[in-house]
């Protein structure tokens, strides 16, 4: 085990990896309920999508474990599944088979990109300061996800956004804040698995508040439904509509994955002296394979999950944690009612606390140099406020090029960064023209 996953080399142990893998699963297990709920709006069977979600997540995460040896889990991405249902199917009037075909071809193209190192070159072209900024931005991004999921923040507070009143009308928010306090205390006391323990204890705390609900006649076991196998429609792949759908999936997934990998690797100190991720080709291949498998089973694009940072915070440093997470996805096929008991209020403290842990990268950024500091700020600021990792990277790269040109330091801009900036600018203009 130690030789396969290099546990000693990365300063970890089997127990820490198991705890980290469980923590990651608990932090992202909501996708097992949310993804079928969204895709069922496109006319797909809820139970079949649940099976596809669990199986594709498990397979992609296993590929990550053995091809990249990273503690990163994958599942059908939020945002991409919403685009699938609400834009492609409901607004554009396409069938879910049409959308699944776009997802399939996107995954196949990503496999080609990964084999020839195109995606790897994109990651390496991102300046070191922006790589660190991505980690910080993701920290704030998942913090606001946790706050929103638990109902701690709301737009109904008389301001643009604000904390709700912590009264019995907001029981979920109260439980989440209690859970956050518990997690902080456990972490400061250096209790092993403090983040995971926080999730478990918060789930229990939620019972008397009615936040954690146990259904009448509760049974933890359930038989998995058959997935929607190979439901594709290639008839319209040459249409303009298909091209628009295809490239939207492509670019969103590409830069969400890159951002998540950079954020997790930075937090876990899994990068080299240049800020690059070892064996990144295998990591990128995992989401490509996961997307193809997911499309064949009947779900939207599979991508790296930012909630993996909670597992890293719990001690995960290798692919062994990913193996644990993948196995739990397989187990979830039969124990879905049990995992459904964990409320958002219990996973929110983990996400909020990880936001703190991911802030450390900002201390090594040179803000005295405006050509480095300003792009960093734009990247960090954009991710939570635009609610998008990919947009944070896009605006960060564009600002980086602008600052270096204005500072007459054009030679510091790598060729691939110029290309990325051109692609991002074209994408912005395309969105404006729609």
Secondary structure by P-SEA (a helix, b strand, c coil): cccccccccccccaaaaaaaaaaaaaaccccccaaaaaaaaacccaaaaaaaaaaaaaaaaaaaaccccccccccccaaaaaaacccccccccccaaaaaaaaaaaaaaaaaaaaaaaaaaaaaaccaaaaaaaaaaaaaaaaaaaaaaaccccccccccccccccccccaaaaaaaaaaaaaaaaaaacccaaaaaaaaaaaaaaccccccccccccccbbbbcccccccccccccccaaaaaaaaaaaaaaaaaaaaaaaaaaaaaccccccccccaaaaaaaaaaaaaaaaaaacccbbbbbccaaaaaaaccccaaaaaaaaaaaaaaacccccccccccccaaaaaaaaaaaaccccccccccccccaaaaaaaaaaaaaaccaaaaaaaaaaaaaaaaaaacccccccaaaaaaaaaaaaaaaaaaac
